[in-house]
Amino acid sequence: MDIVLMGAPGAGKGTQAAKLEKELGLKHISTGDVLRDEIASGSELGKRIAAVINNGDLVSDELMLSVLKNIVAGTKEGIIFDGFPRTITQAKMLDAMLVQLGRKLRKAVAIELPEEVVVERLGERKQCKLPDGEIRQIGPDFSQEDCQKQGGKIFMRPDDTPEHVRHRLAVYHQQTEPVIQFYRQNGLYAKVDGNQDPQQVFESLLAVIKQ
Ligand code: AMP
């Protein structure tokens, strides 16, 4: 069972995908994390990716697919795609890739959140970089104290500044919102209210996924 988790930046996709991964025994694949790992590796490709991400733009569909393909092909469990697809072209590429690999998309679920809440949340969002390189989001499941206790460093994402957030939201409206229509047309679309307690969002997600 594969699931696409959609929503504007800051809607809580990462947090919820991690919870769904545990609950449903799925594999959480965040394309943002995949790209940040490539940057952390210090490769030439990583340097090109950093320039795009730090500006709040999307990396090209071709690059995204080439990075993702091997990961999906090497995954036996069902997948929660977090942050992918972000364009109609990617949605079509995903369809073709899943057919090729004999996999099936069960639902594309969007976490909906008013824009002013998104801007506020991202302005306050903090991450923790652990000594082994793992990045955890600071939140109800992992506090700043947890981070410090484990020897981690607290930081803010360079693309979470107000200026970059505005740009990312514009990119989201222009390029990613049409993907919702794509999934509506093929009957896989569902949405949940993201402006509730994280546990309630989680339960709403479970309910629509199991429908
Ligand atoms: P995220 O962690 O999902 O907010 O993604 C961070 C950044 O990674 C985005 O602002 C994009 O620059 C890039 N990115 C992540 N996923 C994709 C994707 N599916 N297509 C293109 N760029 C992406």
Boltz pocket constraint, residues with backbone or C-beta under 6 A from the ligand:
constraints:
  - pocket:
      binder: B
      contacts: [[A, 9], [A, 31], [A, 32], [A, 33], [A, 35], [A, 52], [A, 53], [A, 54], [A, 56], [A, 57], [A, 58], [A, 59], [A, 60], [A, 64], [A, 82], [A, 83], [A, 84], [A, 85], [A, 86], [A, 90], [A, 159], [A, 168]]
      max_distance: 6.0
